[in-house]
Amino acid sequence: MFGTIVNVATVIAGGLIGMLLKKGIKSEIMDNVMKAEGVAVLIIGMSGVFTNMLSVGEEGKIVESGGLILLISLALGTLIGELIRLDDRINGLGSWVEKRVKTDGFAKGFVSAFIIFCVGSMSIIGAVNDGLSGDSSVLIVKSALDFITAMVLASAMGIGVVFACVPLFMYQGLISLFASFIKPVIEAYPDMMIQFSMVGYAIIMCIGINFIVGPKIKTANLLPAMLVPVLYNLLINV
């Protein structure tokens, strides 16, 4: 779990540096910074979706695949999230902590950072490699990226970004512990990771939109959508 520990440490360090940068900056400036960050997060999400959805086929033509599974995943996942009120529950937990640390905006920073840090194939594949062979190279690269992300997010959203290291540690740590069971599934269903990442990056796009126009989309309610490609690939190959 060395890679996960490094990843958590870089998130904490980046978040604390970002909070230091935030001090002394006017709220109007921070609002504009957050909108600019929203544009960057939106572009990152779009890039991830297109990377996993589009490929170069015969004669150099661009081929699209996975659009239908993306649509079904977001629709079904959001329905499940709404029915179980996942966003309300996660934000409720964040609000509970927010009252105790007496910091406004804790829940928003916590939820947004958690999704960004944990979505994507690097998190899963890196944790699997770390757990099976002690190869932390993928997570080390991810740590460098998360350090910058944490610094930028925390500069606008505060300490909630730093606390996202807790579910990050649990998520990647559990994957590393059960890596021997997870790796055969990943190898048996190569399309599953592509679809999983595609849906995850679509959720990141929604976070970027929220940064720009305000919290219009309950992003945590979209999280069950990431399970749909997993279930789909397991069912069609029974």
C-alpha positions, 0 to 999 in steps of 0.5 A: 500500500506504499503507493496509496500512502504516498498518494494520500500524503500528496493530497494532504500536502497539496491541499494545505499549500492551496489553503495557504495560497487562499489566505488574503485573497478577496472572495470575488477573486476566488469566485473567478478562480473557481470558475476558471478551475471549473473550465479546466475540470470540464476539459479534463472530464471531456478529454477522458470521455473522448479518450475512452469513447473514440478510437481510430478505425480502418482508413484512419476514420474515428470510430465511436463506441460506448455512447449507449452504455454511457447513456444507460449508466448515467440514467440508471445510476442517477435514478438509483442515486436519487432514490437512495438520496446518496448526494444528501447523505454524503453532503449531510456527513460533510455538513456534520463535519463542517459544523464541528470544524466550523468551516463553510463549504466543507461538504462541497470541497470534500465531495468534489475532491473525493470524486476527482481523486477516485475516478479513473482507471489509474486509481484502480490499476495502480492500487491493484499493481501496488497490492499484487507486486508492490509496483507503485509507479502508476500511483506515484504518477497519479500522486503528482497529478493529485498534488496539483489538483488538491492545491488548486481545489483547496485554494478555492474550496478549503479544508474539505479537499484535504479530508477527501484523503480519508475515503481515498485511502480506504478506496485504494487501500481496499483495492490493494488488499483484494487485488488478487481477486480484482486483477483477473476480472480486469483482465477478463473484461478489458472493455469494462475498465474503458467504460468505467473510466468513461462514465467516471470522467462524465461525472467529472464533467458535471463537477466542472459545470457545477464550478462554473454555474453553481451546484445545479447537478447533484454529482454524488447521485451519479456515483452508482452509474460507475457500477453499471458498466461493471454489472453489464460486462459481468452479466453479458459474459455469464 
